Amino acid sequence: MRLLVFLSCASLLSAQSYTITTYAGGAPPPTPIQATALPLQIQGVAAAGGDVYFTAANAVLQVDNTGLMTRLAGNGRTTGASATLPAGASVPALNVQFNSAQGVSVDRAGNLYISDQGTSYVWKLTPDGKMTIVAQAAAGGWPNVAATATDPNGTVYLGNGTYVYRVGSDGSAHRDE
């Protein structure tokens, strides 16, 4: 009889489904918050109009002139693979899942450019909170882009530790020789 009860309970347990949820970690930093309240490992940094922009915790953050930090882009998680977007598609900035957000720069219009190391993407974040991929390396091209810069004309430059590339209006990057 005990064997029969045991086997009945075992079959019920094997049919039970389980849900795994994140208990701790894996979330973006809580913002808005005083910038000095969180220890962060800063990657890239840029400044414009009294604000400072930087990448940390796989997100793009802004610190205003009062010291208040706000997350502008990235959900704090790592893709582990390339994002896939149709050409010209835009996505809400807070939903973007970077592989490894690194460099950040800002142009005169207030657009931010973020390099995503590992995917070799360069994202453009517009002031209205939309993001698009403006450049992506072809196979064998500018891997591990870790730095971005913009000049007064709006030209975007990329650095990967060995070379500096200039991004053309078509999204291609060329190494100036």
Secondary structure by P-SEA (a helix, b strand, c coil): caaaaaaaaaaaaaabbbbbbbcccccccccccccccccccccbbbbcccbbbbbcccbbbbbccccbbbbcccccccccbbbbbcccccccccccccccccbbbbccccbbbbbbccccbbbbbcccccccccccccccccccccbbbbcccbbbbbbcccbbbbbcccccccccc
